Amino acid sequence: MLEIKNLHVSVGDREILKGLTLTVKDGEVAAIMGPNGTGKSTLSYVISGREGYEVTQGEVLLDGENILELEPHVRAAKGVFLAFQYPVEIPGVATMTFLKAAMNAQRRSRGEEELATPELMKRVKEAAAKLGVSQEMLRRPLNSGFSGGEKKRMDILQMTLLQPRFGILDETDSGLDIDALRVVSEGVNSLRAPNRSFLVITHYQRLLDYIKPDTVHVMAKGAIQRSGGPELALELEERGYQEYLGEEAA
Amino acid sequence: MAARQETVARVEEIDVDAYKYGFTTDIESEKAPKGLSEDIVRFISAKKNEPDWLTEWRLEAYRRWLTMDEPNWARVKYPPIDYQDLYYYSAPKSTPGPKTLDEVDPELLRTYEKLGIPLREQEILAGVETRKVAVDAVFDSVSVATTFKDELARAGVIFCPISEAVKTHPELVRKYLGSVVPATDNFYATLNSAVFSDGSFVYVPKGVRCPMELSTYFRINEQKTGQFERTLIIADEGSYVSYLEGCTAPKRDENQLHAAVVELVALDDAEIKYSTVQNWYPGDSEGKGGIYNFVTKRGDCRGRNSHISWTQVETGSAITWKYPSCILRGDNSQGEFYSIAVSNGHQQVDSGSKMIHLGRNTRSRIVSKGISAGKSQNTYRGQVSAHRKAEGARNFTQCDSLLIGHECGAHTVPYIESKNPSAQFEHEATTSKISEDQLFYAQQRGLSAEEATALIVNGFVRDVLQQLPMEFAVEAQKLISISLEGSVG
């Protein structure tokens, strides 16, 4: 379970998150919808521990433990996974090498035995086949020269292999055509489990046709303005975000 | 995030000062009096019982050196060196000359053991059990042991200290010594010619493929002692040899001078692969101490279809000044230079390569990867030239720099010159920074900041690491990670 309590975050002098509170229960898929520039990506970075964001107040609890003081890789090993809006290219590092390094680094952090290469490769190949990631892509340097859709699929492949407790999808639908969107969504849906929860950040309702949320939260002005069920997403699609923006919209 | 900063701060504290090979060996040594003069040159020559021609050769070099100025065009800064305040000869007392392994001082054997270099013939490097590596160990000014000499001799390969070769194979030494790097070549090479102490000599006869890797480990131990080794490798027609040198030195507050000369000669259809893993003491985190590495390395592709390849991984030294080069004299000859130069702390590197195309259809390739971290400065300086007769000469140069942090610098200075219209030279250069995006991405997947940096750097240097003999590639990869520890944050 992830609990965000009264979270205030600044970048430089500017306060971006202004007292955000949100709980995502085990097994729940929560969607956050909101206009651009309202701090949705900031939220995903603060949960996953990126530098440059100053938490001035509040807590983020994963299974009751405040994770805000932990280094990003420690949070990752505890099960926080972020699927990036723009996955990063790492030239010269073969995708398979990267996957191996990541999987075993997390196991080491948790005090588990590292996986032997044959077992590891078997897991990667099985997961890759389901997501339509070719063997040839696994040999290429990570994300280098991959199309937008390939990069997103690679992120979902990583999520599949790392089996997180809490997955964040940051605008995963951006830059995807319908076919890629379907593959990626199916990948996410197959990971839904009673002990795993998701935070799906999106601007459009479209993604939620494929990944059906249990709860929908409207975020604006650095905080959650309203929460509801899946029907709220449809309402937003129809009426837009104006009513939540108040004076800032003008 | 506070926790992360703390960790990085802690790593930074231990980092540069944690030079693993910084111990000294307590061993009695015999030194020449401090300073340099004709008498000292004669003293060194006499210590080694050299023939008159060599003594005279040294003296000529010395006289020439007196008229020369230290080069000042490299992008490095250091206070003037007082050449009269150095010792030019130091030998462990118990070993006046190389003997069998059983006679080597146990203290010396322990030193090399600590360095991870086995001088016992049944042992081998890095746990690779099927391959043998013959080692020549040079301690300060003399070679203390050479392994597998008998086995090599059966193949006809001569691998011994150069001081020994002067006596046992004078005709070869006399013919080739100074034939690639003349005694008058440059300030440091000329100084080396006057006072060179020891180094390795290799001769691979016609048509012989050297049955094992040859390697030399250089160790500076004494204080205020310059190391001036001289290596000469000759690959006769149709032969092949792969040679690796490794270097370490104790931690000392003063700067130590290392001015070596390496000469390679490849005759018709011969191939020489020369690899270096250089890990001289780089100085402490304040920039105090460390080795001045002023080295002249040159290979002469003298014969048709000959091939010389330099591969270097440079992580040590306070200052590096070296430009391993190939003279492509024979038609269809081929020269290669693959380099990884890592600088951290206050290190300064000015390094690169020269490819001099003289023969027809000569080809060369330069791949240089510079990684700068801390407050270091890393310069690639390269020269590619084609002589009038170098019909169809081709060169490809790729020069990539990676910056870690914002206090370091990377510079690329290529000189390209062609006197033949059919020559084709290509130069590509890139400079990049490890981006925060890349680091965070890898950390988010579970790698610590240090692991993430090492992974990204390994990706950056991969195509050069692949050129190293396998067992040393692993060693080199570790070395790169170690020398970059504490560079992120």
Interface residues (C-beta under 8 A of the other chain):
Chain A: S48 G49 R50 E51 G52 L68 E69 L70 E71 P72 H73 A76 A77 V80 F81 L82 F84 P87 V88 E89 I90 P91 G92 V93 T97 F98 A101 A102 M103 A105 Q106 S109 P141 Q158 L162
Chain B: M1 A2 A3 R4 T7 S435 E436 D437 Q438 F440 Y441 A442 Q443 Q444 R445 G446 L447 S448 A449 E451 A452 L455 I456 N458 G459 F460 V461 R462 D463
